[in-house]
Amino acid sequence: MGCTVEQLMNKCKQALKEEWQYVYGAKGAVLSKAQIDALRNQYGSNCVWWSDSNKAGKKCCDCSGLITAATGVMRGSAQYKSTALECYPISQRKPHMRGWAVWMKGHIGVYDGNNGYYAMDGSARNMVHYPLSKNKFTHIIKLCDVDYGEGVSKDKVPDAIASGGSYNAIVNFMYSVRVEDGRILPEVTNLNDYAGIRGKRITDVAIRCDNGKLWYQVHILGGDWLPKVSGCDWNDTENGFAGDNQVIDAIRVYYYTPNNIVSAQGYQKAQYRVSPVGQGYYDWQYDDEVDESQDGYAGCFGKAIDQFQLF
């Protein structure tokens, strides 16, 4: 998968001409009101505004989804930066960087080569083509999924491809949680749903995958990290799940890619996120990576969580 610079720019121009609407979590499809309401239930009203329901019947997308619509590779804005072939401060942009991405924490657009950008610019603006002065992008990055005349990069290993929707999973992650009232909730696969109940604090997590190995651990609210585990069995109190019936505020997951996948697809990563109780999701995290946009875990110490997603 991937696309050329011209295909990316044409997708941006198409979205502008067709007046695509910004809805967080959307990836370029026409959405019904029920689908938009479902995204709000999933991500919270801070991310999916109540007024977004008025966009039903129109093609909807979020900022990273605009690039995904062209490349066919699903990534979040932080993931585009972590997989970038080159990355420079925005002040170092040049005309030949047309089709590179302009980036700031939590947002991404496409550089037009002439001090402007295309982007799904939030629920108030929707799809725009604006001067860079209209936003506060900090970096310009060369995307690994776009052919800039040299072919799509094989050196920068792509992260795991999302399942759900029209995407095919390389690895299936199955996971479930226990909430504070003692209930173990049904198992979820990839992004088919989320594990948790809005308003119910999570205490324990169990994770497995169908190819390769992983480890994971949880952080106790007001406490410390519990030991890493690698099994998935609610009856195994030693290695079958992470947690000890106490409310947690963070999760860390690491995936080991088997040789058969490395040779065919490259190294993959666990990609996961959580939401604080009653609020929208934090940024996606990738394995235990730590950099300016990655914390090495999903969560915020001191804030209990009620939703968990992993692919």
C-alpha positions in Angstrom: 0.0 0.0 0.0 1.0 3.6 -0.5 0.5 6.4 -3.1 2.4 8.9 -5.1 2.7 12.6 -4.3 0.2 13.4 -7.0 -2.3 10.9 -5.7 -2.0 12.5 -2.2 -2.4 16.0 -3.5 -5.3 15.0 -5.7 -7.0 13.4 -2.7 -6.6 16.7 -0.8 -8.1 18.7 -3.7 -10.9 16.2 -4.0 -11.7 16.5 -0.3 -11.7 20.3 -0.6 -13.9 20.3 -3.6 -16.4 17.8 -2.1 -16.4 19.7 1.2 -15.5 16.7 3.4 -16.6 17.2 7.0 -14.4 16.8 10.0 -15.5 14.1 12.4 -12.9 12.6 14.8 -12.4 8.9 14.1 -13.9 9.0 10.6 -11.8 7.9 7.6 -13.4 9.3 4.5 -16.8 7.5 4.3 -20.3 9.0 4.2 -21.6 8.6 7.8 -25.1 8.3 9.1 -26.2 10.2 12.3 -26.2 6.8 14.1 -22.5 6.2 13.0 -21.5 9.7 14.2 -23.3 9.2 17.5 -21.5 5.9 17.9 -18.1 7.7 17.4 -19.2 10.2 20.1 -20.0 7.3 22.4 -16.6 5.8 21.7 -14.4 8.9 21.9 -16.4 11.4 23.9 -18.0 14.7 23.1 -14.7 16.6 23.5 -13.6 14.8 20.3 -16.8 14.3 18.5 -18.9 17.4 19.0 -22.6 17.3 19.4 -22.9 19.5 16.3 -21.1 16.9 14.3 -24.4 15.0 14.1 -25.5 17.6 11.5 -22.8 16.3 9.2 -24.8 13.0 8.6 -25.1 12.1 5.0 -21.8 13.7 4.1 -18.3 12.3 3.6 -16.5 12.6 6.9 -12.8 12.3 7.9 -10.3 13.3 10.6 -6.9 14.8 10.1 -4.9 11.6 9.9 -7.7 9.9 7.9 -7.1 12.4 5.0 -3.7 10.9 4.4 -5.0 7.4 5.1 -7.7 7.9 2.4 -4.8 8.4 -0.1 -2.3 5.8 1.0 -4.6 3.0 2.3 -2.4 2.8 5.5 -4.0 3.7 8.8 -1.9 5.7 11.2 -2.5 8.3 13.8 -0.8 11.7 13.7 1.9 10.7 16.2 2.5 7.5 14.3 3.1 9.4 11.1 5.9 11.3 12.8 7.4 8.2 14.5 7.6 6.5 11.1 8.7 9.6 9.1 11.7 9.2 6.8 12.9 12.7 7.5 11.7 15.3 10.0 12.6 19.0 10.3 11.4 22.1 12.1 8.6 23.7 10.2 10.9 26.8 9.6 13.1 24.6 7.3 10.4 23.8 4.8 11.3 24.1 1.1 9.1 24.1 -2.1 10.4 20.7 -3.1 8.7 19.3 0.1 5.3 19.5 -1.6 3.3 16.5 -0.4 5.3 16.1 2.9 3.2 16.4 6.0 3.0 19.4 8.4 2.8 18.2 12.0 2.1 19.3 15.5 1.2 17.2 18.5 -2.4 16.0 17.9 -2.7 17.3 14.3 -1.4 16.7 10.8 -1.9 18.2 7.4 -0.3 18.1 3.9 2.1 20.8 2.7 1.3 22.4 -0.7 4.9 23.5 -1.4 3.9 27.2 -1.3 3.6 28.0 2.4 0.1 26.5 2.7 -1.4 23.3 3.8 -4.4 21.0 3.2 -6.0 19.5 6.3 -9.1 18.2 8.0 -8.7 21.1 10.4 -11.2 20.3 13.2 -14.9 20.3 13.6 -15.3 24.0 13.2 -13.2 24.4 10.1 -13.6 21.0 8.3 -11.5 20.5 5.1 -9.4 23.6 4.4 -6.5 24.9 2.2 -5.0 27.6 4.3 -1.7 29.5 4.7 0.5 27.9 7.4 0.0 31.0 9.5 -3.5 29.8 10.2 -2.1 27.0 12.4 0.8 26.2 14.7 2.5 23.3 13.0 6.0 22.5 14.5 7.5 20.1 12.0 7.5 19.0 8.4 7.9 15.3 7.8 8.5 13.0 4.9 5.9 10.3 4.9 7.0 6.7 4.6 3.8 5.7 2.8 4.2 8.2 -0.1 6.3 7.8 -3.2 8.3 11.0 -3.7 9.9 9.6 -6.9 12.0 7.0 -5.1 9.3 4.4 -4.4 7.5 3.8 -1.1 10.1 3.3 1.6 11.0 -0.3 2.5 13.6 0.8 5.1 11.2 2.5 7.5 9.2 -0.5 8.7 5.5 0.3 8.8 3.6 -0.2 12.0 0.8 -2.7 12.3 -2.2 -2.1 10.0 -5.5 -1.5 11.7 -8.2 -4.1 11.5 -11.8 -3.1 11.5 -13.5 -1.3 8.7 -11.8 -2.1 5.3 -8.4 -2.8 6.8 -6.9 -6.3 7.0 -5.0 -7.1 10.2 -1.6 -8.7 10.0 -1.9 -9.7 13.7 -5.2 -10.1 15.6 -5.1 -8.9 19.2 -7.8 -10.2 21.5 -8.3 -8.5 24.9 -10.8 -8.2 27.7 -10.9 -6.3 31.0 -12.4 -6.6 34.5 -14.1 -3.6 36.0 -14.4 -2.4 39.6 -17.7 -4.3 40.3 -15.9 -7.6 39.5 -17.4 -8.2 36.0 -15.1 -9.7 33.3 -16.4 -8.1 30.1 -16.6 -9.9 26.7 -13.4 -10.2 24.7 -12.7 -7.7 21.9 -10.7 -8.2 18.7 -8.6 -5.4 17.4 -10.7 -2.3 16.8 -14.1 -4.0 16.5 -15.0 -2.4 19.7 -13.4 -1.3 22.9 -12.9 -3.1 26.2 -14.7 -1.4 29.1 -17.8 0.3 30.2 -18.1 4.1 30.2 -18.0 5.2 33.8 -16.7 1.9 35.2 -13.1 1.9 36.3 -10.9 -0.9 34.9 -9.0 -3.1 37.4 -7.5 -5.9 35.3 -6.6 -6.7 31.7 -6.0 -9.9 29.7 -4.5 -9.9 26.2 -3.5 -12.5 23.6 -2.6 -12.5 19.9 -2.9 -15.1 17.1 0.6 -14.7 15.8 3.8 -13.9 17.7 4.2 -13.1 21.4 3.6 -10.2 23.7 4.0 -9.0 27.3 1.9 -6.4 29.1 1.6 -4.8 32.5 -0.7 -2.3 34.3 0.0 0.6 36.7 -2.1 0.8 39.9 -3.9 4.1 40.7 -1.9 5.7 43.4 0.7 2.9 43.3 3.3 1.4 41.0 3.7 -0.9 38.0 2.8 -4.5 38.5 5.0 -7.2 37.0 4.8 -8.0 33.3 2.7 -11.0 32.2 2.5 -12.8 28.9 -0.4 -15.2 29.3 -4.2 -14.7 28.8 -6.3 -16.8 31.2 -8.5 -15.3 33.9 -8.1 -18.4 36.0 -4.3 -18.0 36.1 -3.5 -15.5 38.8 0.3 -15.7 38.2 0.6 -15.0 34.4 -2.9 -15.0 32.9 -3.8 -11.3 33.3 -2.3 -8.0 34.5 -3.8 -6.6 37.7 -4.8 -7.5 41.2 -8.4 -6.2 41.5 -7.2 -2.6 42.2 -8.2 0.3 39.9 -5.5 1.0 37.3 -4.5 4.2 35.5 -2.1 3.0 32.8 -1.3 0.1 30.6 1.8 -0.9 28.7 1.9 -3.5 25.9 4.9 -4.8 23.8 4.6 -7.1 20.8 7.4 -9.5 19.5 7.1 -10.0 15.8 7.7 -13.6 14.6 10.2 -14.2 11.7 7.4 -15.1 9.2 5.8 -11.7 9.6 9.2 -9.9 9.7 10.2 -11.4 6.3 6.8 -10.6 4.7 5.6 -7.4 6.3 8.4 -6.0 8.6 8.4 -5.6 12.3 5.0 -4.8 13.8 4.0 -2.9 17.0 1.2 -3.1 19.5 -0.8 0.1 19.1 -3.1 0.9 22.0 -4.8 3.7 23.9 -7.0 4.3 26.9 -9.4 6.9 28.1 -9.7 8.5 31.5 -13.1 7.9 33.1 -15.9 9.7 31.2 -13.5 11.5 28.8 -12.0 11.1 25.3 -9.0 8.9 24.5 -5.4 9.8 25.1 -3.0 9.5 22.1 -2.2 6.2 20.6 1.0 4.5 22.0 3.3 2.1 20.2 4.9 -0.7 22.2 7.0 0.9 25.0 8.4 3.7 22.8 9.4 6.9 24.4 10.0 10.2 22.6 8.5 13.7 22.4 5.1 12.2 21.3 5.2 8.8 23.0 5.1 8.1 26.7 5.9 4.4 26.7 2.5 3.5 28.1 -1.2 4.5 27.7 -2.7 6.5 30.5 -2.0 9.2 33.0 -0.9 8.5 36.5 -3.6 9.5 39.0 -6.5 9.2 36.5 -8.5 6.0 36.4 -9.4 4.6 33.0 -12.6 3.1 31.6 -11.9 2.2 28.0 -9.0 0.3 26.3 -8.3 -0.4 22.6 -5.5 -2.4 21.0 -4.5 -3.5 17.5 
